[in-house]
Amino acid sequence: MKIALYGATGTIGRRIAQEALSRGHQVTAIARNPEGFELKHQNLKVVAGDANEPASVAQVAAGHDAVVTAIGPKQGEATEVLTGIAKSLVTGTQRAGVRRLLVVGGAGGLEAAPGLRVVDTPSFPAAWKSIALAHIAAYDVFRQADLDWTFFAPPALIQPGERTGKYRTGTDQLLTDAKGNSAISAEDYSVALIDELEKPKFLRRRFTAAY
């Protein structure tokens, strides 16, 4: 599979690239400053591109089987920044003639309880609220797209760790274990993402994964 990957220089994006390459896929990592990308592989191509420009997205994505975006908002960025990128990615992917779009999203829009979003729970960190709301707004953009999209929300905690290849999946509810923990390593999140690309189970919907 030929995968066009945005956000490949980030913590999750880099691991997505590594997981895809380890399975024999061809990855095009797209970055504004491609010279800063350190990963090397015979099936990896690093090119310059701007996710906020539909024409750039269309040009880079053409000829690929799927577009994956691991772009997330930075602290303090307005919601409009991520929604603008979402709209650009949708338009550019459509223009490129690529049907599959897989999005690394946020957990804030998942339900902690029926009718209660994670972002609205009393314990949700105030410092992360703007980022959560940006992902929620972007989700609204992606789910209206005429594409075979999937929005992959992580659990409450995702950080670098071990690749076990094991995880559970869910849809709109936050996954927790018997002790109430909601977590996954960035490595196993990437396993779940590439699994979904290879054998889609959540076309045109949101899903999540955790231990």
GUKE-888249 format. One record per residue (C-alpha): residue in three letters; z, x, y. Coordinates in steps of 0.2 Angstrom, whole numbers, plus 5000, padded with zeros to 4 digits. Example, Ala and Ser with C-alpha at 12.3 -4.5 7.8 and 13.67 -1.06 7.14 Angstrom:
BEGIN
<pamar rest="ALA" c3="5039" c1="5062" c2="4978"/>
<pamar rest="SER" c3="5036" c1="5068" c2="4995"/>
***
This chain:
BEGIN
<pamar rest="MET" c3="5000" c1="5000" c2="5000"/>
<pamar rest="LYS" c3="4996" c1="5006" c2="5018"/>
<pamar rest="ILE" c3="5011" c1="5003" c2="5029"/>
<pamar rest="ALA" c3="5011" c1="5004" c2="5048"/>
<pamar rest="LEU" c3="5029" c1="5007" c2="5053"/>
<pamar rest="TYR" c3="5036" c1="5005" c2="5070"/>
<pamar rest="GLY" c3="5054" c1="5013" c2="5074"/>
<pamar rest="ALA" c3="5052" c1="5026" c2="5061"/>
<pamar rest="THR" c3="5062" c1="5039" c2="5071"/>
<pamar rest="GLY" c3="5078" c1="5028" c2="5070"/>
<pamar rest="THR" c3="5091" c1="5028" c2="5057"/>
<pamar rest="ILE" c3="5084" c1="5013" c2="5047"/>
<pamar rest="GLY" c3="5066" c1="5017" c2="5051"/>
<pamar rest="ARG" c3="5067" c1="5034" c2="5044"/>
<pamar rest="ARG" c3="5075" c1="5028" c2="5028"/>
<pamar rest="ILE" c3="5062" c1="5015" c2="5026"/>
<pamar rest="ALA" c3="5048" c1="5028" c2="5028"/>
<pamar rest="GLN" c3="5057" c1="5039" c2="5015"/>
<pamar rest="GLU" c3="5059" c1="5025" c2="5002"/>
<pamar rest="ALA" c3="5041" c1="5019" c2="5004"/>
<pamar rest="LEU" c3="5034" c1="5037" c2="5002"/>
<pamar rest="SER" c3="5045" c1="5040" c2="4987"/>
<pamar rest="ARG" c3="5036" c1="5025" c2="4979"/>
<pamar rest="GLY" c3="5019" c1="5032" c2="4982"/>
<pamar rest="HIS" c3="5014" c1="5021" c2="4998"/>
<pamar rest="GLN" c3="5005" c1="5028" c2="5012"/>
<pamar rest="VAL" c3="5015" c1="5027" c2="5029"/>
<pamar rest="THR" c3="5008" c1="5028" c2="5046"/>
<pamar rest="ALA" c3="5023" c1="5031" c2="5058"/>
<pamar rest="ILE" c3="5020" c1="5025" c2="5075"/>
<pamar rest="ALA" c3="5030" c1="5032" c2="5090"/>
<pamar rest="ARG" c3="5028" c1="5035" c2="5109"/>
<pamar rest="ASN" c3="5032" c1="5053" c2="5106"/>
<pamar rest="PRO" c3="5026" c1="5057" c2="5088"/>
<pamar rest="GLU" c3="5029" c1="5076" c2="5090"/>
<pamar rest="GLY" c3="5048" c1="5072" c2="5088"/>
<pamar rest="PHE" c3="5046" c1="5065" c2="5071"/>
<pamar rest="GLU" c3="5053" c1="5078" c2="5058"/>
<pamar rest="LEU" c3="5049" c1="5070" c2="5041"/>
<pamar rest="LYS" c3="5034" c1="5078" c2="5032"/>
<pamar rest="HIS" c3="5024" c1="5071" c2="5017"/>
<pamar rest="GLN" c3="5007" c1="5071" c2="5011"/>
<pamar rest="ASN" c3="5006" c1="5052" c2="5012"/>
<pamar rest="LEU" c3="5013" c1="5051" c2="5030"/>
<pamar rest="LYS" c3="5003" c1="5051" c2="5046"/>
<pamar rest="VAL" c3="5012" c1="5051" c2="5062"/>
<pamar rest="VAL" c3="5003" c1="5044" c2="5077"/>
<pamar rest="ALA" c3="5006" c1="5039" c2="5095"/>
<pamar rest="GLY" c3="5007" c1="5021" c2="5099"/>
<pamar rest="ASP" c3="5016" c1="5008" c2="5110"/>
<pamar rest="ALA" c3="5023" c1="4992" c2="5102"/>
<pamar rest="ASN" c3="5024" c1="4984" c2="5119"/>
<pamar rest="GLU" c3="5005" c1="4984" c2="5121"/>
<pamar rest="PRO" c3="4995" c1="4972" c2="5110"/>
<pamar rest="ALA" c3="4979" c1="4983" c2="5111"/>
<pamar rest="SER" c3="4988" c1="4998" c2="5105"/>
<pamar rest="VAL" c3="4996" c1="4988" c2="5090"/>
<pamar rest="ALA" c3="4979" c1="4981" c2="5085"/>
<pamar rest="GLN" c3="4971" c1="4998" c2="5085"/>
<pamar rest="VAL" c3="4985" c1="5007" c2="5075"/>
<pamar rest="ALA" c3="4988" c1="4993" c2="5063"/>
<pamar rest="ALA" c3="4970" c1="4990" c2="5059"/>
<pamar rest="GLY" c3="4966" c1="4995" c2="5040"/>
<pamar rest="HIS" c3="4984" c1="4993" c2="5035"/>
<pamar rest="ASP" c3="4991" c1="4981" c2="5022"/>
<pamar rest="ALA" c3="5007" c1="4977" c2="5032"/>
<pamar rest="VAL" c3="5016" c1="4981" c2="5048"/>
<pamar rest="VAL" c3="5034" c1="4984" c2="5048"/>
<pamar rest="THR" c3="5045" c1="4985" c2="5063"/>
<pamar rest="ALA" c3="5062" c1="4993" c2="5064"/>
<pamar rest="ILE" c3="5063" c1="4993" c2="5083"/>
<pamar rest="GLY" c3="5079" c1="4987" c2="5090"/>
<pamar rest="PRO" c3="5086" c1="4985" c2="5108"/>
<pamar rest="LYS" c3="5097" c1="4998" c2="5116"/>
<pamar rest="GLN" c3="5114" c1="4994" c2="5123"/>
<pamar rest="GLY" c3="5112" c1="4986" c2="5140"/>
<pamar rest="GLU" c3="5093" c1="4981" c2="5138"/>
<pamar rest="ALA" c3="5089" c1="4963" c2="5143"/>
<pamar rest="THR" c3="5084" c1="4951" c2="5129"/>
<pamar rest="GLU" c3="5066" c1="4950" c2="5137"/>
<pamar rest="VAL" c3="5063" c1="4968" c2="5131"/>
<pamar rest="LEU" c3="5064" c1="4964" c2="5113"/>
<pamar rest="THR" c3="5055" c1="4947" c2="5114"/>
<pamar rest="GLY" c3="5041" c1="4956" c2="5124"/>
<pamar rest="ILE" c3="5039" c1="4968" c2="5110"/>
<pamar rest="ALA" c3="5040" c1="4954" c2="5097"/>
<pamar rest="LYS" c3="5026" c1="4945" c2="5106"/>
<pamar rest="SER" c3="5015" c1="4961" c2="5107"/>
<pamar rest="LEU" c3="5018" c1="4965" c2="5089"/>
<pamar rest="VAL" c3="5013" c1="4947" c2="5083"/>
<pamar rest="THR" c3="4997" c1="4947" c2="5094"/>
<pamar rest="GLY" c3="4992" c1="4965" c2="5090"/>
<pamar rest="THR" c3="4995" c1="4962" c2="5071"/>
<pamar rest="GLN" c3="4984" c1="4946" c2="5072"/>
<pamar rest="ARG" c3="4970" c1="4956" c2="5081"/>
<pamar rest="ALA" c3="4971" c1="4969" c2="5068"/>
<pamar rest="GLY" c3="4967" c1="4957" c2="5054"/>
<pamar rest="VAL" c3="4984" c1="4961" c2="5046"/>
<pamar rest="ARG" c3="4993" c1="4946" c2="5038"/>
<pamar rest="ARG" c3="5010" c1="4954" c2="5033"/>
<pamar rest="LEU" c3="5023" c1="4958" c2="5046"/>
<pamar rest="LEU" c3="5041" c1="4963" c2="5040"/>
<pamar rest="VAL" c3="5054" c1="4964" c2="5054"/>
<pamar rest="VAL" c3="5071" c1="4973" c2="5053"/>
<pamar rest="GLY" c3="5082" c1="4961" c2="5062"/>
<pamar rest="GLY" c3="5100" c1="4958" c2="5067"/>
<pamar rest="ALA" c3="5115" c1="4949" c2="5058"/>
<pamar rest="GLY" c3="5121" c1="4940" c2="5073"/>
<pamar rest="GLY" c3="5110" c1="4924" c2="5070"/>
<pamar rest="LEU" c3="5116" c1="4922" c2="5052"/>
<pamar rest="GLU" c3="5129" c1="4909" c2="5049"/>
<pamar rest="ALA" c3="5147" c1="4915" c2="5046"/>
<pamar rest="ALA" c3="5151" c1="4897" c2="5042"/>
<pamar rest="PRO" c3="5141" c1="4881" c2="5042"/>
<pamar rest="GLY" c3="5135" c1="4878" c2="5060"/>
<pamar rest="LEU" c3="5144" c1="4894" c2="5066"/>
<pamar rest="ARG" c3="5133" c1="4910" c2="5070"/>
<pamar rest="VAL" c3="5141" c1="4927" c2="5067"/>
<pamar rest="VAL" c3="5138" c1="4931" c2="5086"/>
<pamar rest="ASP" c3="5148" c1="4916" c2="5091"/>
<pamar rest="THR" c3="5164" c1="4921" c2="5080"/>
<pamar rest="PRO" c3="5179" c1="4926" c2="5090"/>
<pamar rest="SER" c3="5179" c1="4943" c2="5081"/>
<pamar rest="PHE" c3="5162" c1="4948" c2="5086"/>
<pamar rest="PRO" c3="5162" c1="4964" c2="5097"/>
<pamar rest="ALA" c3="5158" c1="4960" c2="5115"/>
<pamar rest="ALA" c3="5148" c1="4976" c2="5117"/>
<pamar rest="TRP" c3="5136" c1="4971" c2="5103"/>
<pamar rest="LYS" c3="5133" c1="4953" c2="5109"/>
<pamar rest="SER" c3="5118" c1="4957" c2="5120"/>
<pamar rest="ILE" c3="5109" c1="4966" c2="5106"/>
<pamar rest="ALA" c3="5113" c1="4952" c2="5094"/>
<pamar rest="LEU" c3="5106" c1="4939" c2="5106"/>
<pamar rest="ALA" c3="5090" c1="4949" c2="5108"/>
<pamar rest="HIS" c3="5087" c1="4949" c2="5089"/>
<pamar rest="ILE" c3="5090" c1="4931" c2="5089"/>
<pamar rest="ALA" c3="5077" c1="4928" c2="5103"/>
<pamar rest="ALA" c3="5065" c1="4939" c2="5094"/>
<pamar rest="TYR" c3="5067" c1="4929" c2="5078"/>
<pamar rest="ASP" c3="5062" c1="4914" c2="5087"/>
<pamar rest="VAL" c3="5046" c1="4923" c2="5092"/>
<pamar rest="PHE" c3="5042" c1="4929" c2="5074"/>
<pamar rest="ARG" c3="5045" c1="4913" c2="5065"/>
<pamar rest="GLN" c3="5032" c1="4904" c2="5076"/>
<pamar rest="ALA" c3="5019" c1="4917" c2="5072"/>
<pamar rest="ASP" c3="5004" c1="4913" c2="5061"/>
<pamar rest="LEU" c3="5007" c1="4928" c2="5050"/>
<pamar rest="ASP" c3="5015" c1="4931" c2="5033"/>
<pamar rest="TRP" c3="5031" c1="4936" c2="5042"/>
<pamar rest="THR" c3="5048" c1="4940" c2="5035"/>
<pamar rest="PHE" c3="5064" c1="4943" c2="5046"/>
<pamar rest="PHE" c3="5076" c1="4954" c2="5036"/>
<pamar rest="ALA" c3="5094" c1="4953" c2="5043"/>
<pamar rest="PRO" c3="5106" c1="4966" c2="5038"/>
<pamar rest="PRO" c3="5125" c1="4962" c2="5034"/>
<pamar rest="ALA" c3="5139" c1="4964" c2="5046"/>
<pamar rest="LEU" c3="5139" c1="4983" c2="5043"/>
<pamar rest="ILE" c3="5125" c1="4995" c2="5039"/>
<pamar rest="GLN" c3="5126" c1="5013" c2="5040"/>
<pamar rest="PRO" c3="5119" c1="5029" c2="5031"/>
<pamar rest="GLY" c3="5126" c1="5031" c2="5014"/>
<pamar rest="GLU" c3="5121" c1="5031" c2="4995"/>
<pamar rest="ARG" c3="5105" c1="5024" c2="4988"/>
<pamar rest="THR" c3="5111" c1="5014" c2="4973"/>
<pamar rest="GLY" c3="5096" c1="5003" c2="4971"/>
<pamar rest="LYS" c3="5108" c1="4988" c2="4969"/>
<pamar rest="TYR" c3="5110" c1="4974" c2="4981"/>
<pamar rest="ARG" c3="5112" c1="4955" c2="4983"/>
<pamar rest="THR" c3="5100" c1="4944" c2="4993"/>
<pamar rest="GLY" c3="5103" c1="4928" c2="5003"/>
<pamar rest="THR" c3="5095" c1="4918" c2="5017"/>
<pamar rest="ASP" c3="5103" c1="4911" c2="5032"/>
<pamar rest="GLN" c3="5121" c1="4914" c2="5028"/>
<pamar rest="LEU" c3="5131" c1="4931" c2="5030"/>
<pamar rest="LEU" c3="5134" c1="4939" c2="5013"/>
<pamar rest="THR" c3="5151" c1="4945" c2="5009"/>
<pamar rest="ASP" c3="5159" c1="4952" c2="4993"/>
<pamar rest="ALA" c3="5175" c1="4946" c2="4985"/>
<pamar rest="LYS" c3="5186" c1="4955" c2="4998"/>
<pamar rest="GLY" c3="5177" c1="4948" c2="5012"/>
<pamar rest="ASN" c3="5167" c1="4964" c2="5016"/>
<pamar rest="SER" c3="5149" c1="4962" c2="5022"/>
<pamar rest="ALA" c3="5140" c1="4979" c2="5021"/>
<pamar rest="ILE" c3="5125" c1="4989" c2="5014"/>
<pamar rest="SER" c3="5120" c1="5007" c2="5016"/>
<pamar rest="ALA" c3="5104" c1="5010" c2="5026"/>
<pamar rest="GLU" c3="5097" c1="5018" c2="5010"/>
<pamar rest="ASP" c3="5099" c1="5002" c2="5000"/>
<pamar rest="TYR" c3="5093" c1="4991" c2="5014"/>
<pamar rest="SER" c3="5077" c1="5001" c2="5014"/>
<pamar rest="VAL" c3="5076" c1="4998" c2="4995"/>
<pamar rest="ALA" c3="5077" c1="4979" c2="4998"/>
<pamar rest="LEU" c3="5064" c1="4980" c2="5012"/>
<pamar rest="ILE" c3="5051" c1="4989" c2="5001"/>
<pamar rest="ASP" c3="5055" c1="4978" c2="4986"/>
<pamar rest="GLU" c3="5051" c1="4963" c2="4998"/>
<pamar rest="LEU" c3="5035" c1="4971" c2="5003"/>
<pamar rest="GLU" c3="5030" c1="4975" c2="4985"/>
<pamar rest="LYS" c3="5035" c1="4958" c2="4978"/>
<pamar rest="PRO" c3="5037" c1="4945" c2="4992"/>
<pamar rest="LYS" c3="5050" c1="4932" c2="4989"/>
<pamar rest="PHE" c3="5054" c1="4927" c2="5007"/>
<pamar rest="LEU" c3="5037" c1="4924" c2="5016"/>
<pamar rest="ARG" c3="5039" c1="4915" c2="5032"/>
<pamar rest="ARG" c3="5058" c1="4915" c2="5032"/>
<pamar rest="ARG" c3="5073" c1="4925" c2="5035"/>
<pamar rest="PHE" c3="5083" c1="4934" c2="5022"/>
<pamar rest="THR" c3="5098" c1="4946" c2="5021"/>
<pamar rest="ALA" c3="5105" c1="4958" c2="5008"/>
<pamar rest="ALA" c3="5122" c1="4966" c2="5005"/>
<pamar rest="TYR" c3="5133" c1="4972" c2="4991"/>
***
